[in-house]
């Protein structure tokens, strides 16, 4: 049966809400969420009625759209999924879904090749490959990098909406170093992806840090904030990450020139996939090439350089060269300890 766009927006909104098990969802909360979604995506300022959301829930429970959503009511008040892993996005695509996706793919394909829409190329390729595999019931012909066990993806849409609406959030967050989770009011500015992990850049209302980068997989809960949204008037978000590898950066930290040598065997990899957009070839030697990049010194940079092992040597600055050398020395010490343990184990076995 045909489903209009407004209904699809409400179904997806209800699904996103019920998947968020860190919050208890009353019917009124679902109504508010659907009303906000329709205003954001369709510009409809008229609130959704109670009867409409109740009908949506019954439609999702039924098999008319193929959902058969396991929606239950707890304590005669709170709606949730009885199966915590359920989502309407996990069900197989029906013929109508395929038709819509094909139309979207055909439209987007017209913009492939235009410089202004270069970022769409990968997305269109993913969509076309998905349509092909669904239609032919065959294996994908493109294997994009992904992490099926990645945590925190459920917060992307929640945070994006908060940024667009200029709303604050109460974030419950537990870093890898913290013993306990902390909850604070947060104004989000920018979502950032790095190596299949997602981060959000923003300002904490209770901390002294001008800017804070949170890993989405360390977020435990997000609720609506009560404080007024704090606009960013200090930093250019469009260029904030341009001078670093990764996401770790202090607001006033300046970039520096990093010079490194890499052997001839691995130089082609660095040439075809630069470590950073600022990379330049400085000199060609008999046994390798010397490059430079202008970046902020951080943990991700060190990890990137250490990944080449003995194939790469940092020439400057001195502080980075020293840090890399110390990391390699610690790594060597770990292996020497392992060798000694192996020898002792062999001696005990021989005895």
MIVO-243949 format. One line per field, with one value per residue (C-alpha): residue number from 0; residue in three letters; chain; x negated, y negated, z negated. Coordinates in Angstrom, 2 decimals. Last residue first. Layout:
BEGIN
k: NUM ...
r: ALA ...
c: A ...
X: X ...
Y: Y ...
Z: Z ...
END
This chain:
BEGIN
k: 350 349 348 347 346 345 344 343 342 341 340 339 338 337 336 335 334 333 332 331 330 329 328 327 326 325 324 323 322 321 320 319 318 317 316 315 314 313 312 311 310 309 308 307 306 305 304 303 302 301 300 299 298 297 296 295 294 293 292 291 290 289 288 287 286 285 284 283 282 281 280 279 278 277 276 275 274 273 272 271 270 269 268 267 266 265 264 263 262 261 260 259 258 257 256 255 254 253 252 251 250 249 248 247 246 245 244 243 242 241 240 239 238 237 236 235 234 233 232 231 230 229 228 227 226 225 224 223 222 221 220 219 218 217 216 215 214 213 212 211 210 209 208 207 206 205 204 203 202 201 200 199 198 197 196 195 194 193 192 191 190 189 188 187 186 185 184 183 182 181 180 179 178 177 176 175 174 173 172 171 170 169 168 167 166 165 164 163 162 161 160 159 158 157 156 155 154 153 152 151 150 149 148 147 146 145 144 143 142 141 140 139 138 137 136 135 134 133 132 131 130 129 128 127 126 125 124 123 122 121 120 119 118 117 116 115 114 113 112 111 110 109 108 107 106 105 104 103 102 101 100 99 98 97 96 95 94 93 92 91 90 89 88 87 86 85 84 83 82 81 80 79 78 77 76 75 74 73 72 71 70 69 68 67 66 65 64 63 62 61 60 59 58 57 56 55 54 53 52 51 50 49 48 47 46 45 44 43 42 41 40 39 38 37 36 35 34 33 32 31 30 29 28 27 26 25 24 23 22 21 20 19 18 17 16 15 14 13 12 11 10 9 8 7 6 5 4 3 2 1 0
r: UNK UNK UNK UNK UNK UNK UNK UNK UNK UNK UNK UNK UNK UNK UNK UNK UNK UNK UNK UNK UNK UNK UNK UNK UNK UNK UNK UNK UNK UNK UNK UNK UNK UNK UNK UNK UNK UNK UNK UNK UNK UNK UNK UNK UNK UNK UNK UNK UNK UNK UNK UNK UNK UNK UNK UNK UNK UNK UNK UNK UNK UNK UNK UNK UNK UNK UNK UNK UNK UNK UNK UNK UNK UNK UNK UNK UNK UNK UNK UNK UNK UNK UNK UNK UNK UNK UNK UNK UNK UNK UNK UNK UNK UNK UNK UNK UNK UNK UNK UNK UNK UNK UNK UNK UNK UNK UNK UNK UNK UNK UNK UNK UNK UNK UNK UNK UNK UNK UNK UNK UNK UNK UNK UNK UNK UNK UNK UNK UNK UNK UNK UNK UNK UNK UNK UNK UNK UNK UNK UNK UNK UNK UNK UNK UNK UNK UNK UNK UNK UNK UNK UNK UNK UNK UNK UNK UNK UNK UNK UNK UNK UNK UNK UNK UNK UNK UNK UNK UNK UNK UNK UNK UNK UNK UNK UNK UNK UNK UNK UNK UNK UNK UNK UNK UNK UNK UNK UNK UNK UNK UNK UNK UNK UNK UNK UNK UNK UNK UNK UNK UNK UNK UNK UNK UNK UNK UNK UNK UNK UNK UNK UNK UNK UNK UNK UNK UNK UNK UNK UNK UNK UNK UNK UNK UNK UNK UNK UNK UNK UNK UNK UNK UNK UNK UNK UNK UNK UNK UNK UNK UNK UNK UNK UNK UNK UNK UNK UNK UNK UNK UNK UNK UNK UNK UNK UNK UNK UNK UNK UNK UNK UNK UNK UNK UNK UNK UNK UNK UNK UNK UNK UNK UNK UNK UNK UNK UNK UNK UNK UNK UNK UNK UNK UNK UNK UNK UNK UNK UNK UNK UNK UNK UNK UNK UNK UNK UNK UNK UNK UNK UNK UNK UNK UNK UNK UNK UNK UNK UNK UNK UNK UNK UNK UNK UNK UNK UNK UNK UNK UNK UNK UNK UNK UNK UNK UNK UNK UNK UNK UNK UNK UNK UNK UNK UNK UNK UNK UNK UNK UNK UNK UNK UNK UNK UNK UNK UNK UNK UNK UNK UNK
c: A A A A A A A A A A A A A A A A A A A A A A A A A A A A A A A A A A A A A A A A A A A A A A A A A A A A A A A A A A A A A A A A A A A A A A A A A A A A A A A A A A A A A A A A A A A A A A A A A A A A A A A A A A A A A A A A A A A A A A A A A A A A A A A A A A A A A A A A A A A A A A A A A A A A A A A A A A A A A A A A A A A A A A A A A A A A A A A A A A A A A A A A A A A A A A A A A A A A A A A A A A A A A A A A A A A A A A A A A A A A A A A A A A A A A A A A A A A A A A A A A A A A A A A A A A A A A A A A A A A A A A A A A A A A A A A A A A A A A A A A A A A A A A A A A A A A A A A A A A A A A A A A A A A A A A A A A A A A A A A A A A A A A A A A A A A A A A A A A A A A A A A A A A A A A A A
X: -63.76 -63.23 -59.77 -61.14 -63.88 -61.33 -59.21 -62.23 -63.11 -59.55 -59.50 -62.81 -61.41 -58.28 -60.36 -62.41 -59.20 -57.86 -61.23 -61.09 -57.68 -58.99 -61.96 -59.60 -57.47 -60.56 -61.81 -58.42 -58.40 -61.96 -61.18 -58.05 -59.99 -62.77 -60.46 -61.58 -63.33 -60.78 -61.88 -59.61 -59.97 -61.06 -57.48 -55.02 -52.22 -54.34 -53.67 -49.89 -49.91 -52.01 -49.62 -46.62 -48.18 -48.67 -51.04 -49.00 -49.72 -51.86 -53.15 -56.62 -58.11 -61.55 -62.00 -63.85 -67.05 -68.76 -67.26 -64.39 -63.66 -60.85 -57.69 -54.74 -51.83 -49.30 -46.29 -47.56 -49.06 -48.95 -47.40 -49.02 -52.32 -52.30 -51.70 -54.36 -56.91 -56.56 -59.21 -61.41 -61.88 -60.19 -61.78 -59.79 -59.33 -56.56 -55.95 -53.94 -50.29 -49.15 -47.18 -44.75 -41.64 -43.46 -43.32 -42.50 -40.24 -42.35 -45.18 -45.38 -45.39 -41.99 -40.02 -38.81 -38.39 -34.60 -34.13 -35.73 -36.24 -35.28 -31.62 -30.08 -26.56 -25.65 -22.18 -20.07 -20.14 -17.47 -19.00 -17.00 -18.34 -21.29 -22.55 -25.63 -28.01 -31.38 -30.69 -29.88 -33.40 -33.24 -35.38 -35.26 -35.76 -36.40 -37.39 -36.40 -33.70 -30.07 -28.42 -30.36 -31.02 -30.92 -32.61 -30.96 -32.81 -32.13 -34.39 -34.81 -38.37 -37.46 -33.94 -33.04 -29.74 -29.84 -28.47 -26.97 -26.02 -26.39 -24.89 -26.68 -26.44 -29.47 -30.26 -32.56 -36.19 -37.22 -40.11 -38.08 -35.65 -32.21 -29.52 -25.95 -24.96 -22.24 -21.63 -21.31 -19.15 -20.21 -17.59 -20.19 -22.70 -20.07 -18.85 -22.37 -22.89 -19.82 -20.62 -24.15 -23.26 -22.21 -25.67 -27.18 -28.71 -30.48 -29.92 -29.23 -32.39 -32.58 -34.95 -33.10 -33.01 -31.70 -30.35 -27.81 -26.68 -23.61 -19.87 -19.59 -17.30 -18.63 -22.28 -21.83 -19.92 -22.63 -25.37 -23.55 -23.18 -26.84 -27.96 -25.66 -27.13 -30.68 -30.00 -28.04 -31.13 -32.04 -28.82 -30.24 -32.87 -30.21 -31.15 -28.10 -25.17 -22.91 -23.53 -21.67 -18.38 -18.72 -19.68 -16.66 -14.35 -15.95 -15.59 -11.87 -11.28 -13.17 -11.15 -7.93 -9.08 -9.89 -13.24 -14.08 -13.63 -16.54 -15.45 -12.24 -14.44 -14.72 -17.84 -16.15 -13.36 -10.38 -10.50 -9.41 -6.40 -5.95 -2.55 -0.62 -3.57 -5.39 -3.72 -4.94 -6.02 -7.32 -7.25 -5.54 -7.27 -6.09 -4.09 -0.68 -2.19 -0.87 -2.78 -4.00 -0.41 0.73 -1.99 -1.09 2.58 1.64 -0.55 2.34 4.89 2.69 2.48 -0.73 -1.48 -0.98 -4.24 -4.90 -8.25 -8.68 -11.95 -12.32 -8.64 -7.77 -10.55 -9.49 -5.88 -7.02 -9.17 -6.36 -3.90 -6.42 -6.87 -3.09 -2.77 -5.34 -8.88 -11.27 -14.83 -18.09 -16.40 -16.82 -15.55 -11.99 -12.77 -14.49 -11.56 -9.02 -10.97 -11.27 -7.53 -6.75 -8.96 -7.39 -3.93 -4.89 -6.32 -3.12 -2.73 -1.30 0.00
Y: 29.45 28.97 27.50 25.07 24.04 23.48 21.31 19.26 18.74 17.69 15.23 13.73 13.35 11.64 9.21 8.40 7.84 5.39 3.60 3.13 1.46 -0.82 -1.81 -2.46 -4.74 -6.59 -7.14 -8.46 -10.92 -12.11 -12.70 -14.58 -16.89 -17.37 -18.59 -16.90 -14.05 -11.29 -7.97 -5.63 -2.04 -0.83 -0.94 -2.42 -2.40 -4.54 -7.53 -7.13 -6.46 -9.58 -11.69 -10.26 -11.15 -14.81 -17.34 -19.76 -19.56 -20.95 -18.01 -17.36 -14.66 -13.11 -10.26 -6.95 -4.94 -7.01 -10.31 -12.44 -15.70 -17.91 -16.17 -18.06 -16.96 -19.67 -17.42 -14.95 -11.44 -11.50 -8.48 -8.12 -9.65 -7.93 -4.53 -5.23 -6.00 -2.54 -0.65 -3.73 -4.22 -6.99 -10.12 -12.53 -16.26 -17.62 -21.36 -22.75 -23.53 -25.66 -24.65 -27.37 -25.18 -22.05 -19.25 -15.55 -14.74 -12.73 -14.15 -17.89 -21.20 -21.05 -20.07 -23.57 -24.72 -24.71 -25.10 -28.55 -29.19 -31.79 -32.67 -29.24 -29.72 -28.64 -27.07 -28.16 -25.72 -23.04 -20.21 -17.45 -14.01 -11.98 -8.74 -6.51 -8.40 -6.64 -5.35 -8.90 -10.09 -13.59 -16.54 -19.53 -23.22 -26.19 -23.79 -25.24 -22.69 -23.02 -24.27 -21.87 -23.19 -21.27 -18.86 -15.51 -12.32 -9.29 -6.31 -4.71 -5.96 -9.55 -10.93 -14.39 -15.86 -19.63 -22.26 -20.61 -22.64 -20.40 -20.21 -17.74 -14.19 -12.23 -8.53 -6.91 -5.77 -8.01 -7.13 -5.44 -8.35 -8.03 -10.40 -11.23 -14.14 -16.64 -18.33 -21.92 -22.90 -24.98 -23.27 -22.18 -21.14 -19.26 -17.49 -16.36 -15.14 -12.88 -11.72 -10.68 -9.20 -5.78 -5.37 -5.12 -1.67 -0.08 3.66 3.78 1.83 0.69 0.21 0.54 3.86 3.20 6.02 7.02 10.67 11.61 11.42 9.78 6.93 6.56 6.82 4.26 1.79 1.95 1.45 -1.57 -3.07 -2.52 -4.02 -7.01 -7.59 -7.33 -9.89 -12.30 -14.00 -15.19 -17.20 -20.68 -19.20 -17.73 -14.22 -12.56 -15.00 -13.07 -9.93 -11.55 -11.53 -7.96 -6.80 -8.51 -6.90 -3.51 -3.93 -4.77 -1.75 0.53 -0.67 0.00 3.51 4.36 3.93 6.58 5.56 4.03 0.38 1.19 1.75 4.64 5.27 4.54 7.00 6.07 2.67 -0.26 -2.34 -3.56 -4.03 -0.90 0.08 1.13 0.92 3.18 2.61 5.76 4.18 6.36 4.18 5.68 2.61 4.23 6.72 4.94 3.49 0.54 -0.21 -0.02 -2.46 -4.81 -4.72 -5.75 -8.50 -9.81 -9.61 -11.74 -14.44 -15.65 -19.33 -21.91 -23.63 -21.55 -22.63 -19.23 -17.90 -19.91 -20.56 -16.93 -15.76 -18.08 -16.89 -13.25 -13.80 -15.64 -12.83 -10.23 -12.11 -12.30 -8.55 -7.99 -6.99 -6.07 -7.08 -5.17 -2.56 -4.64 -2.11 -3.19 -6.79 -5.97 -3.74 -6.42 -8.89 -6.45 -5.77 -9.51 -10.36 -7.54 -8.90 -12.37 -10.96 -9.20 -5.43 -3.50 0.00
Z: -33.24 -29.50 -30.08 -32.64 -30.23 -27.41 -29.68 -30.71 -27.04 -26.20 -29.11 -27.93 -24.41 -25.74 -27.80 -24.68 -22.74 -25.33 -25.42 -21.65 -21.96 -24.70 -22.50 -19.57 -21.73 -23.00 -19.43 -18.36 -21.26 -20.54 -16.84 -17.87 -20.21 -17.62 -14.88 -12.78 -10.98 -11.63 -10.14 -8.16 -6.97 -10.42 -11.67 -9.17 -11.75 -14.05 -11.79 -11.93 -15.67 -16.30 -14.21 -16.08 -19.43 -18.61 -17.05 -14.94 -11.24 -8.42 -6.38 -4.98 -2.80 -2.28 0.18 0.04 0.53 3.23 2.05 3.33 1.55 0.29 1.46 -0.01 -2.26 -3.21 -2.55 -5.13 -5.19 -1.40 0.38 3.80 2.66 -0.73 0.86 3.52 0.76 -0.80 1.17 1.66 -2.07 -4.04 -5.45 -7.63 -8.18 -10.39 -10.05 -12.95 -13.55 -16.44 -19.51 -20.58 -20.62 -21.82 -19.29 -19.11 -16.13 -13.69 -11.58 -12.03 -10.20 -8.49 -11.59 -12.54 -8.94 -8.52 -12.28 -12.27 -15.96 -18.55 -18.02 -18.65 -19.94 -23.45 -23.54 -26.52 -29.46 -29.94 -27.96 -26.33 -27.14 -25.83 -27.36 -27.55 -25.28 -24.96 -21.44 -20.36 -21.13 -22.58 -21.47 -23.84 -23.15 -25.42 -28.21 -31.58 -32.20 -33.26 -30.07 -27.85 -24.36 -21.12 -18.75 -18.21 -17.36 -15.18 -14.63 -11.20 -10.85 -11.69 -11.42 -12.74 -13.92 -14.52 -16.89 -19.99 -23.06 -26.11 -29.58 -31.82 -33.08 -34.28 -34.02 -36.57 -36.62 -33.76 -31.46 -28.72 -28.77 -30.34 -29.15 -30.14 -27.92 -28.78 -25.46 -24.27 -21.33 -18.32 -16.10 -13.52 -16.20 -18.23 -15.11 -14.28 -17.84 -17.80 -14.25 -15.20 -18.62 -17.30 -15.79 -19.28 -19.03 -16.08 -15.89 -12.14 -11.36 -7.76 -4.86 -1.58 0.27 3.76 5.96 3.33 3.26 5.26 4.64 8.10 7.07 3.54 4.59 7.37 5.18 2.51 5.12 6.52 3.04 2.15 5.46 4.92 1.44 2.76 5.50 3.32 1.87 5.36 5.51 6.13 8.44 10.73 11.84 10.34 10.26 12.62 10.57 7.67 9.55 10.81 7.32 5.78 8.34 7.74 3.99 4.34 6.57 4.23 1.24 3.18 4.04 0.42 -1.32 -3.91 -7.58 -9.47 -9.12 -10.97 -13.97 -16.43 -18.53 -21.88 -21.12 -23.33 -21.64 -23.80 -24.82 -28.40 -30.07 -31.00 -33.22 -30.05 -26.63 -23.85 -20.25 -18.54 -15.03 -12.44 -9.83 -6.52 -5.63 -6.17 -8.63 -11.71 -14.65 -12.57 -11.52 -15.14 -16.18 -13.34 -14.32 -17.88 -16.40 -14.29 -17.16 -19.42 -16.78 -15.19 -15.74 -13.00 -12.10 -9.00 -7.58 -5.96 -7.40 -10.61 -11.29 -10.57 -12.89 -15.73 -15.51 -15.50 -18.60 -20.40 -19.66 -20.82 -24.10 -24.57 -23.99 -26.73 -25.89 -28.72 -27.85 -27.72 -25.51 -22.37 -19.83 -20.68 -19.74 -16.46 -15.44 -16.34 -14.18 -11.29 -11.38 -11.63 -8.66 -6.65 -7.47 -6.27 -3.03 -2.03 -2.14 0.79 0.00
END
